[in-house]
Amino acid sequence: MFVMELMYTAPVEDVEAEMDAHVAWLDGYYASGVFLASGRKVPREGGVILARGVSRAEVERIAAEDPFAVAGVCAYRITEFIATKTSSDLAAVRESLPS
């Protein structure tokens, strides 16, 4: 599983100009089952996406195609982790440690 952390690198007005395209991009990855959750940081200096089911190389490619990244209004920090413990609501995405 991956935590995709977005950090805005431009004024919020520039981010807002790309918002519709960004939301359409998010919707595509929700539909494919890759994205599990996303939202803005508080304070509004970026956002966070939880992703699963792809390789590190694939999640990096996905981040690079985000309209925010293409427009140069955000940078990504990607952290991979193994979700060995979850709430019952997230049991379907629980992972096992490699042998």
C-alpha positions in Angstrom: 0.0 0.0 0.0 1.1 3.6 -0.6 0.7 6.9 1.0 0.9 9.5 -1.8 1.5 12.9 -0.1 1.0 16.0 -2.3 2.7 19.2 -1.4 1.6 22.3 -3.2 4.4 24.2 -4.9 2.3 27.0 -6.3 -0.3 29.4 -4.9 -3.7 27.8 -4.2 -5.2 29.9 -7.0 -3.0 28.0 -9.5 -4.0 24.7 -7.8 -7.7 25.6 -8.2 -7.2 26.1 -11.9 -6.3 22.4 -12.3 -8.9 21.1 -9.8 -11.5 19.7 -12.3 -8.8 17.8 -14.2 -7.3 16.5 -10.9 -10.7 15.3 -9.7 -11.3 13.5 -13.0 -7.9 11.8 -12.6 -8.8 10.8 -9.1 -12.1 9.4 -10.2 -10.4 7.2 -12.8 -8.2 5.6 -10.2 -11.0 5.1 -7.8 -13.0 3.4 -10.6 -10.0 1.0 -11.2 -9.7 0.2 -7.5 -6.2 1.7 -7.1 -7.2 4.6 -4.8 -8.9 3.9 -1.5 -9.1 7.4 0.1 -8.0 10.9 -0.6 -8.4 14.4 0.7 -6.9 17.8 1.5 -4.4 18.4 4.3 -5.3 20.8 7.1 -4.0 23.5 6.7 -4.5 23.4 3.0 -0.9 22.9 1.8 -1.5 19.7 -0.2 -3.3 16.4 0.1 -3.0 12.7 0.7 -4.0 9.7 -1.3 -4.0 6.0 -0.2 -3.3 3.6 -3.1 -3.0 -0.1 -3.4 -2.6 -3.0 -5.9 0.2 -1.5 -8.0 4.0 -1.5 -7.9 6.2 1.3 -6.7 7.1 2.1 -10.3 3.4 2.2 -11.3 2.4 4.5 -8.4 5.2 6.8 -9.3 3.9 6.8 -12.9 0.4 7.5 -11.7 1.6 10.4 -9.6 3.5 11.9 -12.5 0.3 11.9 -14.6 -1.7 13.8 -12.0 -2.8 17.1 -13.7 -1.4 18.9 -10.6 2.0 17.4 -11.2 1.8 18.0 -15.0 1.0 21.7 -14.4 3.8 22.0 -11.8 1.6 23.0 -8.9 2.5 20.1 -6.6 5.3 17.6 -5.8 4.8 14.1 -4.5 6.3 12.1 -1.6 5.4 8.5 -1.8 5.7 6.1 1.1 5.1 2.4 0.8 3.9 0.4 3.8 2.4 -3.0 4.6 -1.0 -2.6 6.1 -0.9 -5.6 8.4 -3.5 -4.2 10.8 -6.7 -2.5 9.7 -10.1 -1.7 11.0 -12.8 -4.2 10.1 -14.0 -1.7 7.4 -10.6 -2.1 5.7 -10.2 -5.8 6.2 -10.3 -6.4 2.4 -7.1 -4.4 2.0 -5.2 -6.0 4.9 -1.8 -7.3 3.9 0.6 -10.0 5.1 4.3 -9.6 5.7 6.5 -11.3 3.1 7.9 -14.6 4.2 
